[in-house]
Amino acid sequence: MADNRLPEEGDRIAKLLARAGVASRREIERMIADGRVAINGKVLDTPAVKLTDLRGVTVDGKPVGTLEETRLFAFHKPAGMLTTEHDPKGRTTIYAALRNALPKDAGRVMPVGRLDYNTEGLLLLTNDGEMKRAMELPSSGVPRTYRARAFGDVTQADLDKLIEGIEVDGVRYGRIEADLERGSGRNRWIELTLREGKNREVRRVLEHLGLEVNRLLRIGYGPFHIGDLPRGQALEIKRGDVMAFKRELARGGRK
């Protein structure tokens, strides 16, 4: 009689599939709930399955490839692009630029977080769904650094108050480190570092302070910075730097 029991050793299947670049763990768990994942023809109904490898695993009936080496790319996203694969309104997405910016062997990559349509700057992309999810979680404490050009009256003392967090329209935003760059006039640059990355956080906080944001760039995400990377171009981050960052994430990230 055939043994139809599922394996009970190794890593959870969602972790392995995320590591293989299929999707994030949470997305994979939804795929399992929808009956899209199977092992040797047996459709899974729970993510609580452990495997030592992905032999026999299929997603939507297609075999899953072998685990890929983690790769991380930095892309300088221009303003006027959506961080999505498809837009029903036909607006330009990052993937139109990535077709030429990424190396031919980059394979399937996923953006780490998002940048709004009119926000430019550093967008990280990876084939490792597990690392993507860990970097996005507020509990990981990975810092995101932005430069905002804003019109209006503000002082460094006003910005220093953000270190305690702030509530805007019922939404609580955590610690923000903000520095007003030297200059004169009412159009000033402000550098901000935050660790949550809630939707439109920088714009909403600065607008709450009475400022009008007319340009916003992300210049850093964790230890990775945009430097002098040209707009619309991408580069691969060195494997050693990626592995060092993954080890830091595994230890609990930056607090």
N, C-alpha and C positions, 0 to 999 in steps of 0.2 A: 504494500500500500504506500502511495507517495506521501512524503512529508510536506504538508502545505504550511507548516509554521513559518512565520516570518523571523528573520534574524533578530537576535537580542544583544549583539555586541557591536562595539564601534561607536560612531557618532550619530546623532539624530539625523534623519534623512533631510530635514529642512536645512540643517547646517551644511551638509555635503552639497546639496543642490545650489545653495547660495554661493558656496565656495566655487562651484563650477560655473558661476555666472548666469544661472537661469533667471534668478530674481532675488529679492530680499527674502529673509526668513519669513517675515509676516506675509508677504505676497505668496510665498510657496505654501504656507499653511492654508491660505484661502484656496489655492489651486487644489490642494489635497481634499479640502472640504467639498469642492465642486466635482470631485471624482476624476481629476485630470492626470493624476499620477498613479503609476502602477509598477509592481515589481514582478517580473516573469509572468506578466499577463494578469496578475491579481491586483485589482483596483484598491488603492488604499482608502481607508475611511478614518484614519487617525495619523497625526504627525509624530506620535510616540513610537516611532520605529527606528531602530539603530542598525547601521550598516558599516562595514569596513571599506566598501567601495561602491561604485555606482553601476556595477555590472547587472544587466537585466532591468534597469530602471528606465522607464519611459515617461515622457510628458506629452500629453495630447497624442499618444501613440507613437511618438518618435523617440528613438534611443538617445540617452543623454551622453554627451562626450566625456572624455576623461577629465579629471580635475586639472584646471589650468593654473599656471603660475600667476600669482597676484600681480596685476599691472595697474598703475595709476598714472593718469595723464592730467596735465594742467592745460586748460583752454582759456584763452582770453576772449570771453563772450562780448560781442559788441552790443550796444543798445539796439532795440528794435528787433529782437529775436526771442521766440518763446523757448523755454526749457521743456520741450516735449517732442515726441516723435511726429505727431500729426496734429494739425489744427483744422477743424471743420470750416473755419472762416478763410482758410488758405493763406494765413500769415506765415512769414518765414520762421522756421525753427532752427535750433542749433545744429540739427543733423544735416542741413543743407551745407553748412560751412564745414562740419566735421568730415564729410566725405573727402574733402581735399586736405584738411588739416591733420588728420590722424594718419599714422603709417598704415600701409595696406594689410599688415598682419595684426592689427589691433583687435580684431574680432568684435564681439558684442560688448559694448560698454554702457554703463548706466551713470547718470549724473548723481553726484553726492549733493543732496539738497537741490534747491532751485534758485534761480535769479529771476526777478520780475522782468517783464518785457522791456521796460525802460532802464533796467539796472545793468551795468556792465561790469567787467572785471573777471576775477578768478572763478572758474567753474572747474571742479575736479570731476574726473570720470574714471570709473574702475570696472573691471570684470568680476570683482569679488563682492557679491551681494551681502555677505556677512559683514565685511568691513564697511561697506556703504551704510548699512543700518546702524552700526556702532558709532560711526562718525556723526550721524544725524541725531542720535538720541541726546536730549538735553542732559541726561544723567551722566553722559560721558564727559561733559565739560569741555568739549573741544572749542577753542576760541575761534571766532570769525571776526576779521578786522575790515572795516570799511572807511572810505573817505567820502564825505558828503559835502557838496557845495550848497550852501543854504543862504537865503536872503532873509534878513531881519535882524533884530537886536537880541543878542545873547551874550552873556559873560561866562568866564570860566567858572565862576561861583555857581551859576545856574547849572552848568554841565556837571560840576562836582556832585551835585545832589543825586545824579543818576546812579551813583555807586551803590546806593541803598535800594535801587529798583524803583519802579514807578507803575501806577495803574492808569490806564487810558481806556476810557469807554468800557469799563468793567473787565478789561483784560490786564492781568498782572505781568509785568515784564521784570525779569531779574536784573542782577547787577550789570551795569554798563559803565565801562571806563571811557570817558570822552575828553578829548583835548582840543581846544580851540587854537588853530594855527595862527601864527603872527600875521598881521596885515591890518589894513584900514578899510573903512567903508562898511556897508551893510551886507555885502556879498562875501561870505567867509567860508573857508574850508574847516571842517571838523573831522577828526579821526576818532572812530568809535570801535571798541572791542566788546563783544558780547558772547555769551555761551549757550544761548537757547535757540536763536534763529527762528523765532516765530514769524508767521506771515507778515510781511511788510513792516517788520519791527522798527527798523531805523527810521523810515519815513513817518510812521505814526507817532513815534516818540518825539522827533524833532518838530513835527507839525503841532503837537501838543504844547511845545514850548513857544509856539508862535512863529516858527520858521517855515519858509517855503523851500523845499528841496528841489533844486533844478538840475542836479547831477549827482549820481550815486555810483560808486565803484567799490567792489569787494577786492581788497588787495591781499588778504591772507586768510587761510583756513588751516587751523592747526599750525604745524611747523612749515607749511608750504606757502610761498609768496609769489606774486605775479612778476615781480622784478621788472625787467625790460621786455617781457614777452609781447610781441606785436599783436595788435587787435586782430582777431580772427584766426590766430595761429595757435598751435598746440605743441607741447613737448612732453616726452615721457620722463617721469620722475625716476631717479636711479633706484634700482632694486634694493640696495643697502639702506637707503633712506626710508623706503616703503616698509621694509621688514622691521626696522628700528621703531617706526611709528606703530606698526601692528603690535609689537611687544608692549609698547607703552599703553595702547588701548586695552590690551589684555590685563594690564595691571590696574586698570581703572581710570585711565585717561588723565587729563590735566584738571586739577581743581583750583 
